[in-house]
Amino acid sequence: MTDSPEAPESLNNLQGQLLKTIEPSNTTCNCRDRPNCPLKGKCLESAIVYQATVTATNPTTATETKETYIGLTDTTFKIRYGNHKQSFKNEKLKNATELSKHIWILKEKKTDYTIEWTIVDKAKSYNNSSKRCHLCLQENFYILCHPELASLNQKSGIINSCRHKNKFLLSKHPT
């Protein structure tokens, strides 16, 4: 064994590097253009119920209309936002959500629109022990009890079963 004065310092450096990789990141946004983050610096939030407010301006009458949509994501909002953007661009996906249907109607009418995204609530997704998905329950609560927050959502959509419990099925188990 060598008694080098550099050994403890290099060991400290190695420990510091390992700790940096182990510590969870507290980053809430990784947008390149942070001022234009769709969720105002919180795009990496997960397990959230979110709202999209679509403001459309009629080109002939210059009147503004607002429609709202409630959605949820178990993954980060940024991933869900990317899926929404795809459904706004790809005509094959125009019926993916009530929000995308509305956006395609506006596009067909050549109506200008903006979308503002906000977090409405945060909840845990499906728990195999309790057999409940608080995330889906929260989304349903806002659609039913606060229809002013979800003018685009269809109430018939709330009877769908929770898609988050699928990750606990044996068919999804890696064998």
The 8 nearest C-alpha neighbors of each residue, nearest first, counted from 0:
[[1, 2, 3, 6, 4, 7, 5, 10],
 [2, 0, 3, 6, 4, 5, 7, 9],
 [1, 3, 4, 0, 6, 5, 7, 8],
 [2, 4, 5, 6, 1, 7, 0, 8],
 [3, 5, 6, 2, 7, 8, 1, 9],
 [6, 4, 3, 8, 7, 9, 10, 2],
 [5, 7, 9, 8, 3, 4, 10, 2],
 [8, 6, 10, 9, 5, 11, 4, 3],
 [9, 7, 11, 10, 5, 6, 12, 4],
 [10, 8, 12, 6, 11, 7, 13, 5],
 [9, 11, 7, 13, 8, 12, 6, 14],
 [10, 12, 8, 14, 9, 13, 15, 7],
 [13, 11, 9, 15, 10, 14, 16, 8],
 [12, 14, 10, 16, 15, 11, 9, 17],
 [15, 13, 11, 17, 12, 16, 18, 10],
 [14, 16, 12, 18, 13, 17, 11, 19],
 [15, 17, 13, 19, 14, 18, 12, 20],
 [18, 16, 14, 20, 19, 15, 13, 21],
 [17, 19, 21, 15, 20, 16, 22, 14],
 [20, 18, 16, 17, 22, 21, 15, 23],
 [19, 21, 17, 18, 22, 16, 23, 15],
 [20, 22, 18, 19, 17, 23, 16, 24],
 [23, 21, 19, 20, 18, 24, 17, 25],
 [24, 22, 21, 25, 20, 19, 26, 18],
 [23, 25, 26, 22, 27, 21, 20, 19],
 [24, 26, 27, 23, 22, 28, 43, 44],
 [27, 25, 24, 28, 29, 43, 41, 23],
 [26, 28, 41, 43, 40, 25, 42, 44],
 [29, 27, 40, 42, 41, 43, 26, 30],
 [28, 30, 31, 27, 26, 43, 33, 42],
 [31, 29, 33, 32, 28, 36, 42, 35],
 [30, 32, 33, 29, 36, 35, 34, 28],
 [31, 33, 30, 35, 34, 36, 29, 28],
 [34, 32, 36, 30, 35, 31, 40, 28],
 [33, 35, 32, 36, 39, 40, 30, 37],
 [36, 34, 33, 32, 37, 39, 30, 40],
 [37, 35, 33, 39, 38, 40, 34, 30],
 [38, 36, 39, 35, 116, 42, 115, 40],
 [39, 37, 42, 41, 36, 116, 40, 117],
 [40, 38, 36, 41, 37, 35, 34, 42],
 [41, 39, 28, 36, 38, 42, 27, 33],
 [42, 40, 27, 38, 28, 43, 44, 39],
 [41, 43, 77, 38, 76, 28, 44, 40],
 [44, 42, 75, 27, 28, 41, 76, 77],
 [45, 43, 75, 42, 41, 76, 27, 46],
 [44, 46, 75, 74, 47, 73, 76, 43],
 [47, 45, 73, 72, 122, 121, 123, 74],
 [48, 46, 121, 45, 72, 71, 120, 122],
 [47, 49, 71, 120, 119, 70, 121, 138],
 [50, 48, 118, 119, 70, 117, 69, 71],
 [49, 51, 69, 117, 68, 116, 70, 118],
 [50, 52, 116, 68, 115, 67, 114, 53],
 [53, 51, 67, 115, 114, 66, 54, 50],
 [54, 52, 114, 66, 65, 113, 67, 55],
 [53, 55, 65, 113, 112, 64, 52, 114],
 [56, 54, 112, 64, 63, 111, 53, 65],
 [57, 55, 63, 111, 62, 61, 58, 112],
 [56, 58, 61, 62, 60, 59, 110, 63],
 [59, 57, 61, 60, 56, 110, 111, 62],
 [60, 58, 57, 61, 62, 56, 110, 109],
 [59, 61, 62, 57, 58, 56, 63, 110],
 [62, 60, 57, 58, 59, 56, 63, 55],
 [63, 61, 60, 57, 56, 64, 58, 55],
 [64, 62, 56, 55, 57, 54, 61, 65],
 [63, 65, 55, 54, 56, 62, 66, 57],
 [66, 64, 54, 53, 55, 52, 67, 63],
 [65, 67, 53, 52, 150, 151, 54, 64],
 [68, 66, 52, 149, 150, 51, 148, 151],
 [67, 69, 149, 51, 151, 50, 152, 150],
 [70, 68, 50, 149, 49, 51, 152, 148],
 [71, 69, 49, 48, 50, 68, 138, 72],
 [72, 70, 48, 47, 49, 138, 73, 69],
 [71, 73, 74, 46, 47, 76, 79, 45],
 [72, 74, 46, 45, 124, 75, 47, 71],
 [75, 73, 45, 72, 46, 76, 78, 79],
 [76, 74, 45, 43, 44, 77, 78, 73],
 [75, 77, 79, 42, 78, 80, 43, 44],
 [76, 78, 80, 42, 75, 79, 43, 81],
 [79, 77, 81, 80, 76, 75, 82, 74],
 [80, 78, 76, 82, 81, 77, 83, 72],
 [79, 81, 77, 83, 82, 78, 76, 84],
 [80, 82, 84, 78, 79, 83, 77, 85],
 [83, 81, 79, 85, 80, 84, 86, 78],
 [82, 84, 80, 86, 85, 81, 79, 87],
 [83, 85, 81, 87, 82, 86, 80, 88],
 [86, 84, 82, 88, 87, 83, 89, 81],
 [85, 87, 92, 83, 89, 84, 93, 88],
 [88, 86, 84, 85, 99, 89, 83, 93],
 [89, 87, 85, 86, 90, 84, 93, 92],
 [90, 88, 86, 91, 92, 85, 87, 93],
 [89, 91, 93, 92, 88, 86, 87, 103],
 [90, 92, 89, 93, 94, 86, 95, 88],
 [93, 91, 86, 95, 90, 94, 89, 85],
 [92, 94, 90, 99, 86, 100, 95, 91],
 [95, 93, 100, 92, 96, 99, 97, 91],
 [94, 96, 92, 93, 99, 86, 97, 100],
 [97, 95, 98, 99, 94, 100, 93, 86],
 [96, 98, 100, 99, 151, 152, 101, 94],
 [97, 99, 101, 96, 100, 102, 68, 151],
 [98, 100, 102, 96, 101, 93, 97, 87],
 [101, 99, 97, 103, 94, 98, 93, 102],
 [100, 102, 104, 98, 99, 103, 97, 105],
 [101, 103, 99, 105, 104, 100, 106, 98],
 [102, 104, 106, 100, 105, 101, 107, 99],
 [105, 103, 101, 107, 102, 106, 108, 100],
 [106, 104, 102, 108, 110, 103, 107, 109],
 [105, 107, 109, 103, 108, 104, 110, 102],
 [106, 108, 104, 109, 105, 103, 110, 102],
 [107, 109, 105, 106, 110, 104, 103, 111],
 [110, 108, 106, 107, 105, 111, 58, 104],
 [111, 109, 105, 108, 57, 106, 58, 56],
 [112, 110, 56, 55, 109, 113, 57, 105],
 [111, 113, 55, 54, 56, 110, 53, 114],
 [114, 112, 54, 53, 55, 115, 111, 52],
 [115, 113, 53, 52, 51, 54, 116, 112],
 [114, 116, 52, 51, 53, 113, 117, 37],
 [117, 115, 51, 38, 50, 37, 114, 52],
 [118, 116, 50, 49, 38, 119, 51, 115],
 [119, 117, 49, 120, 48, 50, 47, 116],
 [118, 120, 49, 48, 117, 50, 121, 47],
 [121, 119, 48, 47, 118, 122, 49, 137],
 [120, 122, 47, 46, 48, 123, 119, 134],
 [123, 121, 134, 133, 46, 47, 124, 120],
 [124, 122, 133, 134, 46, 125, 132, 121],
 [123, 125, 132, 134, 133, 126, 122, 73],
 [132, 126, 124, 131, 163, 164, 127, 133],
 [127, 125, 128, 130, 129, 131, 132, 124],
 [126, 128, 130, 129, 125, 167, 131, 164],
 [129, 127, 126, 130, 131, 125, 132, 167],
 [128, 130, 131, 126, 127, 125, 132, 133],
 [131, 129, 127, 126, 128, 125, 132, 164],
 [132, 130, 129, 125, 126, 133, 127, 124],
 [131, 133, 125, 124, 134, 135, 136, 126],
 [132, 134, 136, 123, 135, 124, 122, 137],
 [133, 135, 122, 124, 137, 132, 136, 123],
 [136, 134, 138, 137, 133, 132, 139, 161],
 [135, 137, 133, 139, 134, 138, 140, 132],
 [138, 136, 140, 134, 139, 135, 133, 141],
 [137, 139, 135, 141, 140, 136, 48, 142],
 [140, 138, 142, 136, 137, 141, 157, 143],
 [139, 141, 137, 143, 138, 142, 144, 136],
 [142, 140, 145, 144, 138, 139, 143, 137],
 [141, 143, 139, 146, 140, 149, 145, 144],
 [144, 142, 140, 141, 145, 146, 139, 154],
 [143, 145, 141, 140, 142, 146, 139, 147],
 [144, 146, 141, 147, 148, 142, 143, 149],
 [147, 145, 149, 148, 142, 143, 150, 144],
 [148, 146, 145, 149, 150, 67, 142, 144],
 [149, 147, 146, 145, 67, 150, 68, 69],
 [148, 150, 68, 67, 146, 69, 152, 151],
 [149, 151, 67, 152, 66, 147, 146, 68],
 [152, 150, 68, 149, 67, 97, 66, 153],
 [153, 151, 149, 150, 68, 97, 154, 69],
 [154, 152, 155, 156, 151, 97, 157, 142],
 [153, 155, 156, 157, 152, 142, 143, 158],
 [156, 154, 153, 157, 158, 159, 152, 142],
 [157, 155, 154, 158, 153, 159, 152, 139],
 [156, 158, 159, 155, 154, 139, 153, 160],
 [159, 157, 156, 155, 160, 154, 139, 161],
 [160, 158, 157, 156, 161, 155, 162, 135],
 [159, 161, 162, 158, 157, 164, 135, 163],
 [160, 162, 163, 164, 135, 159, 132, 125],
 [161, 163, 164, 165, 160, 166, 159, 125],
 [164, 162, 165, 161, 125, 166, 124, 132],
 [163, 165, 166, 162, 167, 125, 161, 168],
 [166, 164, 167, 168, 163, 162, 171, 161],
 [165, 167, 164, 168, 171, 163, 172, 162],
 [168, 166, 165, 164, 169, 171, 127, 172],
 [167, 169, 165, 170, 171, 166, 172, 164],
 [170, 168, 172, 171, 167, 166, 173, 165],
 [169, 171, 168, 172, 173, 167, 165, 166],
 [172, 170, 169, 168, 166, 173, 167, 165],
 [171, 173, 169, 170, 174, 168, 167, 166],
 [174, 172, 171, 170, 169, 168, 166, 167],
 [173, 172, 171, 170, 169, 168, 167, 166]]
